[in-house]
Amino acid sequence: MSVLVDTNVLLRRTQPTHQFYTVAVESVAQILSSGGPVYCTLQNISEFWNVVTRPVASNGLGFTSALALAEVVKIERILTLLPDAPAIYNEWKRLVVQHRVIGSKVHDARLVAAMNVNGVQRLLTFNTADFTRYPIEVLHPSTVLSEPSAGPASGQ
């Protein structure tokens, strides 16, 4: 089964001193080694860039543009970028209306819309509660590591 990696997992992979660094790195590695396709979206990359280049004083990571680009290139080497198809808009609109999504949660709905349009079944995220309203399989990185059956190949 295919997996989309959420932005929060991508961010933790760039922070070696963060408590979730190891689980973020190892969970993505385990999913990749199981052979299923692993994706990110343009939205993930733009959210990632926003956080890593934002000043530390403003709850960012304070990366330079050059360092941010280097990290994006690393992401592009290990994950496949899903196309940003026009059909995502209609699916997003359907999801926000159906699930009565408001505020910043509209960004989560857009990730789910991209998953639905592209046939991606699973989402790897530290924020599992944010996605419970959607009919997708949500994986927490620690679950991937603790249960070998949580890898994408198990559902094939």
N, CA, C and O of each residue as an XYZ file, in Angstrom:
624
protein
N       0.831     -1.188      0.000
C       0.000      0.000      0.000
C       0.871      1.245      0.000
O       1.985      1.242      0.523
N       0.360      2.284     -0.580
C       1.103      3.538     -0.661
C       0.912      4.371      0.613
O      -0.090      4.240      1.315
N       1.896      5.225      0.890
C       1.895      6.050      2.100
C       2.282      7.481      1.737
O       3.228      7.705      0.983
N       1.541      8.447      2.282
C       1.917      9.858      2.199
C       2.550     10.233      3.534
O       2.015      9.902      4.592
N       3.680     10.918      3.487
C       4.365     11.362      4.701
C       3.940     12.797      4.995
O       4.087     13.682      4.152
N       3.414     13.020      6.194
C       2.949     14.348      6.590
C       4.137     15.267      6.872
O       5.246     14.812      7.152
N       3.875     16.553      6.792
C       4.915     17.561      6.974
C       5.597     17.452      8.331
O       6.807     17.661      8.425
N       4.853     17.131      9.384
C       5.468     17.074     10.709
C       6.537     15.990     10.788
O       7.515     16.142     11.519
N       6.365     14.913     10.055
C       7.391     13.861     10.019
C       8.611     14.362      9.254
O       9.746     14.131      9.671
N       8.383     15.041      8.147
C       9.500     15.608      7.376
C      10.293     16.599      8.225
O      11.523     16.618      8.174
N       9.602     17.409      8.993
C      10.273     18.395      9.842
C      11.119     17.726     10.922
O      12.257     18.134     11.154
N      10.578     16.708     11.583
C      11.328     16.034     12.648
C      12.595     15.380     12.111
O      13.581     15.252     12.837
N      12.577     14.965     10.848
C      13.754     14.336     10.235
C      14.910     15.322     10.060
O      16.039     14.902      9.807
N      14.652     16.608     10.187
C      15.713     17.614     10.030
C      16.241     18.108     11.373
O      17.118     18.970     11.414
N      15.713     17.569     12.467
C      16.057     18.058     13.801
C      16.668     16.946     14.654
O      15.955     16.315     15.435
N      17.959     16.695     14.524
C      18.595     15.596     15.265
C      18.436     15.668     16.783
O      18.524     14.639     17.453
N      18.207     16.847     17.336
C      18.052     16.952     18.786
C      16.596     16.840     19.239
O      16.331     16.838     20.441
N      15.663     16.748     18.320
C      14.246     16.641     18.682
C      13.955     15.233     19.191
O      14.529     14.260     18.702
N      13.069     15.129     20.167
C      12.746     13.823     20.753
C      12.149     12.839     19.739
O      12.239     11.628     19.940
N      11.546     13.335     18.664
C      10.946     12.452     17.666
C      11.815     12.245     16.430
O      11.368     11.637     15.457
N      13.038     12.738     16.455
C      13.931     12.610     15.293
C      14.121     11.143     14.890
O      13.881     10.781     13.738
N      14.542     10.317     15.814
C      14.863      8.925     15.487
C      13.646      8.180     14.965
O      13.741      7.463     13.969
N      12.509      8.337     15.620
C      11.313      7.625     15.168
C      10.870      8.133     13.797
O      10.359      7.355     12.992
N      11.054      9.412     13.521
C      10.706      9.949     12.200
C      11.600      9.345     11.124
O      11.113      8.899     10.085
N      12.895      9.332     11.371
C      13.845      8.788     10.392
C      13.617      7.294     10.191
O      13.539      6.823      9.057
N      13.509      6.552     11.287
C      13.402      5.092     11.191
C      12.060      4.625     10.637
O      12.010      3.616      9.934
N      10.978      5.330     10.933
C       9.673      4.908     10.405
C       9.616      5.080      8.890
O       9.099      4.212      8.187
N      10.142      6.190      8.385
C      10.181      6.387      6.931
C      11.081      5.336      6.294
O      10.741      4.780      5.250
N      12.218      5.062      6.909
C      13.137      4.051      6.372
C      12.478      2.679      6.334
O      12.649      1.937      5.366
N      11.726      2.333      7.378
C      11.061      1.030      7.408
C      10.005      0.924      6.312
O       9.895     -0.109      5.652
N       9.237      1.975      6.119
C       8.215      1.953      5.068
C       8.870      1.840      3.694
O       8.416      1.074      2.843
N       9.930      2.602      3.485
C      10.649      2.524      2.204
C      11.207      1.124      1.972
O      11.152      0.613      0.853
N      11.742      0.501      3.014
C      12.345     -0.828      2.851
C      11.304     -1.909      2.603
O      11.631     -2.975      2.082
N      10.049     -1.645      2.972
C       9.001     -2.638      2.743
C       8.519     -2.639      1.297
O       7.753     -3.513      0.891
N       8.971     -1.655      0.523
C       8.721     -1.679     -0.912
C       7.531     -0.906     -1.424
O       7.375     -0.767     -2.638
N       6.688     -0.398     -0.552
C       5.543      0.366     -1.030
C       5.947      1.758     -1.460
O       6.943      2.286     -0.967
N       5.203      2.368     -2.365
C       5.527      3.740     -2.755
C       5.281      4.703     -1.586
O       4.301      4.571     -0.852
N       6.182      5.664     -1.432
C       6.090      6.643     -0.349
C       6.119      8.032     -0.977
O       7.004      8.349     -1.773
N       5.137      8.857     -0.607
C       4.911     10.123     -1.288
C       4.943     11.327     -0.355
O       4.852     11.207      0.867
N       5.076     12.491     -0.985
C       4.795     13.780     -0.360
C       4.109     14.615     -1.436
O       4.037     14.215     -2.597
N       3.608     15.774     -1.037
C       2.914     16.658     -1.973
C       3.614     18.012     -2.022
O       4.467     18.319     -1.189
N       3.240     18.804     -3.001
C       3.730     20.178     -3.067
C       3.354     20.923     -1.792
O       4.132     21.735     -1.292
N       2.169     20.649     -1.269
C       1.751     21.280     -0.017
C       2.712     20.929      1.110
O       3.100     21.805      1.883
N       3.107     19.645      1.216
C       4.077     19.261      2.247
C       5.367     20.057      2.116
O       5.917     20.541      3.106
N       5.840     20.185      0.884
C       7.104     20.891      0.649
C       6.966     22.373      0.998
O       7.870     22.948      1.605
N       5.853     22.995      0.624
C       5.691     24.424      0.936
C       5.502     24.644      2.436
O       6.024     25.618      2.981
N       4.767     23.759      3.114
C       4.635     23.858      4.570
C       6.001     23.664      5.238
O       6.351     24.382      6.175
N       6.758     22.696      4.750
C       8.098     22.422      5.261
C       8.971     23.670      5.133
O       9.615     24.088      6.095
N       8.985     24.258      3.938
C       9.794     25.456      3.674
C       9.378     26.593      4.609
O      10.227     27.306      5.144
N       8.074     26.755      4.800
C       7.555     27.792      5.680
C       8.131     27.645      7.089
O       8.616     28.618      7.665
N       8.082     26.453      7.634
C       8.539     26.237      9.010
C      10.056     26.310      9.125
O      10.575     26.948     10.042
N      10.773     25.665      8.208
C      12.233     25.634      8.377
C      12.877     26.992      8.151
O      13.929     27.269      8.727
N      12.275     27.850      7.328
C      12.878     29.165      7.070
C      12.343     30.258      7.997
O      12.870     31.371      8.001
N      11.324     29.962      8.767
C      10.790     30.936      9.720
C      11.796     31.107     10.862
O      12.428     30.135     11.276
N      11.949     32.328     11.374
C      12.884     32.543     12.487
C      12.525     31.695     13.716
O      11.352     31.428     13.975
N      13.533     31.285     14.454
C      13.327     30.491     15.663
C      12.419     31.243     16.640
O      11.576     30.631     17.297
N      12.584     32.542     16.737
C      11.764     33.360     17.638
C      10.284     33.338     17.260
O       9.426     33.677     18.076
N       9.990     32.942     16.036
C       8.603     32.852     15.561
C       8.168     31.405     15.400
O       7.311     31.103     14.569
N       8.749     30.508     16.187
C       8.411     29.084     16.193
C       8.814     28.369     14.910
O       8.149     27.425     14.480
N       9.900     28.822     14.305
C      10.442     28.152     13.128
C      11.774     27.516     13.461
O      12.160     27.425     14.627
N      12.472     27.078     12.430
C      13.776     26.444     12.633
C      14.936     27.344     12.248
O      16.088     27.020     12.537
N      14.655     28.470     11.599
C      15.693     29.445     11.303
C      16.688     29.053     10.229
O      17.806     29.569     10.208
N      16.303     28.143      9.329
C      17.205     27.740      8.247
C      17.340     28.865      7.223
O      16.416     29.654      7.026
N      18.490     28.927      6.583
C      18.649     29.800      5.423
C      17.915     29.159      4.247
O      17.560     27.981      4.295
N      17.694     29.934      3.203
C      17.071     29.372      1.998
C      17.931     28.265      1.410
O      17.406     27.264      0.924
N      19.244     28.436      1.448
C      20.148     27.418      0.904
C      20.038     26.112      1.688
O      20.007     25.035      1.092
N      19.978     26.196      3.012
C      19.839     24.987      3.823
C      18.465     24.355      3.612
O      18.347     23.131      3.548
N      17.428     25.185      3.505
C      16.083     24.667      3.241
C      16.053     23.919      1.913
O      15.467     22.841      1.811
N      16.684     24.497      0.902
C      16.734     23.841     -0.403
C      17.463     22.507     -0.316
O      17.026     21.524     -0.914
N      18.557     22.462      0.412
C      19.301     21.205      0.571
C      18.424     20.135      1.220
O      18.483     18.968      0.835
N      17.622     20.524      2.193
C      16.726     19.567      2.852
C      15.606     19.120      1.913
O      15.221     17.951      1.921
N      15.085     20.037      1.110
C      14.051     19.678      0.135
C      14.613     18.686     -0.882
O      13.932     17.730     -1.252
N      15.829     18.901     -1.328
C      16.464     17.971     -2.270
C      16.584     16.585     -1.638
O      16.384     15.582     -2.322
N      16.907     16.510     -0.348
C      16.966     15.212      0.348
C      15.598     14.537      0.340
O      15.489     13.334      0.103
N      14.559     15.323      0.600
C      13.200     14.772      0.583
C      12.872     14.236     -0.804
O      12.333     13.137     -0.942
N      13.198     15.015     -1.827
C      12.903     14.607     -3.207
C      13.657     13.335     -3.597
O      13.204     12.592     -4.468
N      14.783     13.082     -2.973
C      15.553     11.869     -3.284
C      14.913     10.610     -2.718
O      15.059      9.529     -3.289
N      14.203     10.740     -1.599
C      13.652      9.537     -0.975
C      12.147      9.373     -1.168
O      11.634      8.256     -1.095
N      11.436     10.471     -1.412
C       9.988     10.398     -1.584
C       9.597     10.818     -2.992
O      10.295     11.599     -3.639
N       8.486     10.297     -3.449
C       7.950     10.664     -4.755
C       6.946     11.798     -4.567
O       6.043     11.707     -3.735
N       7.109     12.853     -5.336
C       6.207     14.001     -5.266
C       4.948     13.700     -6.076
O       5.017     13.445     -7.279
N       3.800     13.732     -5.404
C       2.534     13.513     -6.106
C       2.214     14.715     -6.990
O       2.541     15.847     -6.634
N       1.581     14.484     -8.132
C       1.191     15.612     -8.982
C       0.122     16.455     -8.291
O      -0.726     15.927     -7.571
N       0.168     17.744     -8.511
C      -0.802     18.672     -7.940
C      -1.935     18.855     -8.957
O      -2.073     19.915     -9.567
N      -2.726     17.819     -9.122
C      -3.756     17.765    -10.157
C      -4.936     18.684     -9.850
O      -5.274     18.887     -8.684
N      -5.568     19.245    -10.894
C      -6.743     20.098    -10.695
C      -7.885     19.389     -9.957
O      -8.668     20.048     -9.273
N      -7.994     18.076    -10.082
C      -9.063     17.330     -9.420
C      -8.968     17.409     -7.896
O      -9.953     17.158     -7.201
N      -7.808     17.752     -7.382
C      -7.633     17.858     -5.928
C      -8.541     18.946     -5.361
O      -9.071     18.800     -4.259
N      -8.721     20.026     -6.102
C      -9.577     21.116     -5.612
C     -10.999     20.629     -5.357
O     -11.550     20.880     -4.285
N     -11.603     19.939     -6.322
C     -12.980     19.467     -6.146
C     -13.086     18.459     -5.010
O     -14.064     18.466     -4.261
N     -12.087     17.594     -4.878
C     -12.093     16.624     -3.782
C     -11.926     17.344     -2.442
O     -12.586     16.993     -1.464
N     -11.057     18.338     -2.395
C     -10.874     19.126     -1.173
C     -12.188     19.801     -0.778
O     -12.591     19.764      0.384
N     -12.846     20.415     -1.756
C     -14.111     21.105     -1.480
C     -15.155     20.120     -0.949
O     -15.890     20.430     -0.011
N     -15.212     18.950     -1.548
C     -16.147     17.923     -1.088
C     -15.849     17.537      0.366
O     -16.760     17.411      1.184
N     -14.570     17.355      0.670
C     -14.179     16.948      2.023
C     -14.485     18.017      3.070
O     -15.009     17.702      4.138
N     -14.164     19.280      2.774
C     -14.393     20.328      3.787
C     -15.878     20.549      4.041
O     -16.274     20.887      5.156
N     -16.703     20.360      3.010
C     -18.147     20.492      3.200
C     -18.682     19.275      3.947
O     -19.400     19.420      4.936
N     -18.341     18.085      3.483
C     -18.846     16.851      4.090
C     -18.450     16.729      5.558
O     -19.257     16.313      6.389
N     -17.218     17.087      5.875
C     -16.707     16.913      7.240
C     -16.736     18.201      8.065
O     -16.213     18.246      9.179
N     -17.354     19.248      7.505
C     -17.507     20.531      8.206
C     -16.175     21.040      8.755
O     -16.059     21.398      9.928
N     -15.189     21.061      7.886
C     -13.838     21.471      8.264
C     -13.755     22.992      8.283
O     -14.222     23.663      7.362
N     -13.155     23.525      9.342
C     -12.980     24.973      9.455
C     -11.560     25.294      9.913
O     -10.842     24.436     10.427
N     -11.179     26.549      9.712
C      -9.888     27.023     10.198
C      -8.707     26.323      9.548
O      -8.766     25.909      8.390
N      -7.646     26.201     10.309
C      -6.399     25.651      9.762
C      -6.505     24.178      9.383
O      -5.624     23.656      8.699
N      -7.558     23.503      9.812
C      -7.731     22.083      9.462
C      -8.004     21.891      7.970
O      -7.985     20.762      7.480
N      -8.259     22.988      7.242
C      -8.459     22.876      5.794
C      -7.196     22.356      5.108
O      -7.274     21.745      4.042
N      -6.036     22.597      5.715
C      -4.782     22.113      5.129
C      -4.697     20.586      5.213
O      -4.208     19.930      4.294
N      -5.177     20.036      6.319
C      -5.220     18.578      6.450
C      -6.159     17.984      5.399
O      -5.864     16.948      4.803
N      -7.284     18.646      5.183
C      -8.243     18.170      4.183
C      -7.624     18.159      2.792
O      -7.922     17.276      1.987
N      -6.776     19.119      2.507
C      -6.137     19.158      1.189
C      -5.173     17.984      1.015
O      -5.075     17.423     -0.076
N      -4.469     17.612      2.072
C      -3.603     16.428      1.981
C      -4.434     15.177      1.713
O      -4.064     14.344      0.886
N      -5.551     15.051      2.411
C      -6.424     13.896      2.195
C      -6.991     13.923      0.779
O      -7.110     12.874      0.144
N      -7.339     15.092      0.280
C      -7.830     15.205     -1.099
C      -6.769     14.727     -2.084
O      -7.079     13.997     -3.026
N      -5.528     15.133     -1.873
C      -4.437     14.684     -2.751
C      -4.268     13.174     -2.661
O      -4.016     12.513     -3.668
N      -4.406     12.631     -1.461
C      -4.326     11.176     -1.295
C      -5.441     10.490     -2.082
O      -5.189      9.551     -2.837
N      -6.667     10.962     -1.902
C      -7.811     10.334     -2.564
C      -7.690     10.381     -4.081
O      -7.932      9.381     -4.756
N      -7.323     11.526     -4.612
C      -7.203     11.686     -6.065
C      -6.111     10.786     -6.632
O      -6.227     10.285     -7.750
N      -5.047     10.583     -5.852
C      -3.909      9.798     -6.328
C      -3.902      8.350     -5.841
O      -2.939      7.622     -6.085
N      -4.958      7.926     -5.159
C      -5.064      6.536     -4.732
C      -4.103      6.133     -3.624
O      -3.699      4.972     -3.548
N      -3.734      7.067     -2.773
C      -2.844      6.775     -1.646
C      -3.718      6.421     -0.445
O      -4.632      7.170     -0.100
N      -3.442      5.290      0.187
C      -4.320      4.785      1.244
C      -3.923      5.182      2.657
O      -4.783      5.266      3.534
N      -2.633      5.431      2.899
C      -2.153      5.632      4.270
C      -1.418      6.957      4.418
O      -0.797      7.462      3.483
N      -1.513      7.505      5.637
C      -0.822      8.742      5.982
C       0.049      8.489      7.204
O      -0.431      7.971      8.213
N       1.321      8.849      7.121
C       2.247      8.763      8.251
C       2.328     10.138      8.888
O       2.784     11.090      8.255
N       1.886     10.254     10.143
C       1.842     11.557     10.814
C       1.974     11.396     12.319
O       1.566     10.383     12.888
N       2.548     12.407     12.955
C       2.549     12.462     14.414
C       1.215     12.994     14.929
O       0.899     12.827     16.107
N       0.437     13.626     14.072
C      -0.838     14.247     14.457
C      -2.017     13.375     14.034
O      -2.867     13.812     13.258
N      -2.071     12.165     14.534
C      -3.092     11.214     14.096
C      -4.514     11.713     14.357
O      -5.410     11.465     13.550
N      -4.731     12.404     15.461
C      -6.082     12.870     15.801
C      -6.635     13.846     14.766
O      -7.851     13.949     14.604
N      -5.763     14.556     14.071
C      -6.216     15.533     13.074
C      -6.878     14.882     11.864
O      -7.561     15.558     11.095
N      -6.684     13.586     11.690
C      -7.157     12.927     10.474
C      -8.204     11.845     10.735
O      -8.584     11.128      9.809
N      -8.675     11.713     11.969
C      -9.616     10.635     12.284
C     -10.956     10.780     11.576
O     -11.662      9.786     11.402
N     -11.322     11.970     11.168
C     -12.614     12.178     10.500
C     -12.641     11.624      9.078
O     -13.714     11.463      8.496
N     -11.480     11.335      8.521
C     -11.395     10.922      7.119
C     -11.259      9.406      6.990
O     -10.658      8.756      7.845
N     -11.818      8.848      5.919
C     -11.729      7.398      5.708
C     -10.392      6.989      5.077
O     -10.342      6.454      3.970
N      -9.320      7.256      5.816
C      -7.979      6.846      5.401
C      -7.357      6.098      6.570
O      -7.849      6.177      7.696
N      -6.287      5.380      6.307
C      -5.562      4.722      7.388
C      -4.448      5.654      7.850
O      -3.582      6.044      7.068
N      -4.487      6.001      9.128
C      -3.517      6.931      9.697
C      -2.512      6.144     10.532
O      -2.886      5.385     11.427
N      -1.241      6.337     10.225
C      -0.166      5.637     10.929
C       0.665      6.623     11.738
O       1.093      7.655     11.220
N       0.889      6.310     12.993
C       1.828      7.084     13.810
C       3.205      6.455     13.606
O       3.311      5.229     13.574
N       4.252      7.252     13.469
C       5.585      6.682     13.242
C       5.996      5.631     14.270
O       6.640      4.647     13.907
N       5.645      5.810     15.532
C       6.030      4.814     16.535
C       5.298      3.494     16.318
O       5.838      2.433     16.632
N       4.084      3.544     15.790
C       3.338      2.323     15.486
C       4.003      1.550     14.358
O       4.070      0.322     14.394
N       4.488      2.266     13.368
C       5.187      1.626     12.250
C       6.383      0.844     12.766
O       6.662     -0.257     12.291
N       7.090      1.409     13.740
C       8.282      0.754     14.273
C       7.950     -0.385     15.226
O       8.692     -1.365     15.293
N       6.852     -0.275     15.961
C       6.527     -1.300     16.951
C       5.770     -2.484     16.372
O       5.758     -3.564     16.964
N       5.139     -2.291     15.222
C       4.357     -3.364     14.612
C       4.796     -3.563     13.172
O       4.424     -2.780     12.298
N       5.582     -4.600     12.913
C       6.043     -4.831     11.540
C       4.899     -4.927     10.534
O       5.086     -4.618      9.357
N       3.717     -5.351     10.982
C       2.584     -5.463     10.056
C       2.036     -4.108      9.642
O       1.183     -4.031      8.759
N       2.519     -3.030     10.273
C       2.029     -1.694      9.924
C       2.655     -1.158      8.652
O       2.222     -0.123      8.145
N       3.656     -1.832      8.129
C       4.294     -1.386      6.892
C       3.368     -1.539      5.715
O       2.412     -2.310      5.787
N       3.620     -0.823      4.623
C       2.715     -0.807      3.486
C       2.556     -2.137      2.784
O       1.517     -2.363      2.165
N       3.521     -3.020      2.844
C       3.429     -4.279      2.110
C       2.402     -5.214      2.727
O       1.939     -6.140      2.061
N       2.031     -4.992      3.998
C       1.128     -5.906      4.680
C      -0.271     -5.918      4.084
O      -0.979     -6.919      4.193
N      -0.675     -4.832      3.461
C      -2.018     -4.758      2.913
C      -2.110     -5.177      1.463
O      -3.172     -5.048      0.853
N      -1.025     -5.676      0.894
C      -1.053     -6.022     -0.526
C      -1.409     -7.462     -0.740
O      -1.477     -7.918     -1.882
